[in-house]
Amino acid sequence: MLENIFKGLFDTSTTSVIPVTNFLICVGSALAIGLIIALAYMYRNRYTKSFVATLVLLPAVVCVVIMMVNGNIGAGVAVAGAFSLVRFRSAAGTAKEISVLFLAMGAGLIAGMGYLAYALLFTLILCAIIMICSRLDLGARRNRGIYKTLHITIPEDLDYTEVFDDLLGDYTSSYELTQVRTTNMGSLFRLTYDITLREAAKEKQFIDQLRCRNGNLEISISNQQTAVAEL
């Protein structure tokens, strides 16, 4: 009786119906796997509430989709097209976020095929690697305190092409002028440099020397931002 309730309207005599108990076992296992992935990602990583909820639910969603396709080639093509549309309706995340989403989808796919032990093993191995990488801070830029972005404001009558070159050569091992723009109704210029300090301890001394050149106008130094973390 229970199997007749969950039987599809378009099922035929050759279509095999997934037992309700097997369906619940697979979905429950996928939810547990999603919870494991979410907890592993929360370890020493920045996260939002919505992203953690997505990691918990995504394996179960993929698991159900795979079970419903169940060998139907047409349905499989339609599912692939539906998943591809999601990419164009969402903002791009970091490389780490996208890789964890693929992990959740892969675990859900394995669970949907019925290989629950493999899905759990796959999840535990990948989550352990994620936690180890987070614990070791693998791939972090060493000595990142010396990589800075320098902003210098100068009056419009000051030729900026070489005025700071000697100071930059003394206090930095490398520098690059990345942006020049006017400010204060065109009466001032704002220069932006990407620099690598020779010694982080001499940062204040470097700023004091620059203040003597730019007429004591605004100077700021911040940590250098890179775009390589984003896909």
N, C-alpha and C positions, 0 to 999 in steps of 0.2 A: 504493500500500500504506500509506504513512504517513498519507494523508488518511483512509483507512478506520479507522485506529486512533483518530483524534481525532473521528470522526463521532459525533454524539449518538444515543442510543438512540431518541429520539422525533423524529428528523429525518425529513422526507418528501422526496419527489423534487423538490419546489419550494423546499426549504430550501438556501440557499447556505452551504457550509462555509468558514470562514475558513482560508486556507492557513497552515501552521505557520510559514513564514518571515515572513509578514506579522504574525502574532501576536507572534513574538519581536521583530520590529523595533519594533512599537508598545509592547510592554512595556519593552523596553530603552530606548526614547526617553523613556517616562514615568518610569523610574527615574532617568535622567540629568536630566530636568527637576526631579524631586523633590530631587535632590542640589543643583542650582543654587538652588532655593528655600531649602533648609536652610542653605546657605552664606551666602546673602544675609541670612537672618534672624539668623544668628549674629554678623553684623557689628554691634558696639556695642549688642547687646541681651542681656538676661539670658535664659538658656535652660536646659533640663534635657536629659539624655541621651535620655529617653523621647520628649520632644516633637520633638527633632531627628530621631529615627528615624521618628516618625510622618510628619513632613513628607517624608521620603525615600520612604516606602512608599505614602503615600496616593494620589499621582497614578497609580501603577501599579495599585492596587486599583480605583480609579474607572474607569481605562482598560479593564481586563478586564471589569468589570461592563457598561460601555456596549457593548463588543464582543459580549458574550454576549446582551444584550437584542436588538440587531440588528434593530430595527423591530418587535419583538413588543410590542404595546400592553399586554397583560396582564402580561408580565414587567416592563415599565417601571413600571406601577402598583405592583407588588409591591416593586420596588427602592426606589421613593420612600417606601413605608411602612416598609421596613427602615431606611433612612437616618434617618427621623424618629424612630425608637425610640432611636437612638444619643444624641440630644439629652437624653433623660430618664435615661440611664444613665451620664452623665458630668458632672463638675463644670464649672460655668461658668468660662471663662477671661477674660483681659483682652480688650479690644476689638482690640488688635493681634494677639493669638494667634488669635482667631476669624477675623479678616480674612485672615491668612496661610493658615489651614486652607481657607477658601473659595477662595483663590488656587490652592492645591494641587488641590482638587477640580475647579475650572474647567479647569486645565491638563490634568488627567487625562481630563476629559470630551472636550475638544477632540482629544486624542491618540487616545482610543478611537473617535472618529468617523473617524479616518484622516487628519486634517489636522495632520500632524506639524510642518510648517514654521510654521503658525499657532500651534500650541501652544508652540513654542520662542520665537517672536517675542513672544507674549503674556507668557510667563514672563520673558523678558529685560527687557521694558519695565516690568513691575510690580516686578521685583526691583531694577531701577535706581532706581525711585521710592522703594522701601522703604529702600535704602541711603542715598539722598540725604536723606530725612527723618530717618534716624538720625544721619547726619553733621552735619546742621544743627541737631539737637535741636529739630525743628519742633514747636510746640505746647507747649514747656516753659514753665512759669510763671516769668516773669522776677521777680527780687528775691524769690525764694521763701524767702530767709533771714529775711525779716521776718514771715512767716506762721507762727505758733507756736500750740501748745496748752499752756496754763498749768494746772498742778495746784497747789492750795494747800490745806494741811491746817490747820484751825483748831479751837480748843476748842469744846465744845458750847454754852458760855455766851456766845459771841461772836455778835452779830447780823451775819450776812454780807450782808444785803441791800444796804447802801450803804457798808460799812466800807472797801472798796477802790476805790470809784468815783473818788475824786480822783486816786489814783496811776495808775489805768488811763487816766484822761483825759489825764494828763500824758505818759505814756510810750507810749501806743498811739493810733493813729488810728481804730481801731474795736475793739470787744470784745463778746463775747456769752457769757453764762453758759449752758453747754450741759448741765451735769449737777451734781447735788448728791447725795451719798450719805454714809451714816454708816460709820464704821470704828472699829476697836479697841473692839468691844463697845458701840458707840453713844456712846462718850465723846468722839469726834472727828468732825468733818465734813470731807469732801474735796470741794472745789469744782473744777470743770473749766471753763476759759474757752477759747474760740477768739479769738485776738488778732492784731492787725496792728501790729507795733512801728513807732514813728516812726523810730527809729534803731537798727539792729542792734548798733552799738557800745556802746550804753548798757544792754545786757541785764543785765550784772552789777549795775550801779547800781540797776536796777529791782528785781532780786531782793533786794538789801540793804534797800531801802525796804519791800518786802513783809514781810521777816523781822521788822522792827520792829513790824509790825501783828499778825502771827499768833503772836507769842510764840516766835519762832525754831523753829517746827515745820517739818515737811518741805515744801519747795517744789521743783517740777520744771518745766522748760520743754523741750518737744520740738518737732520739726518737725511741722507740721500735716498730718494725714492726711486725704485726701479720698476719697470713694467713687465719683467720676465716672469713674475709670479702669476700673472694673469694669462689665460689662454685667449 
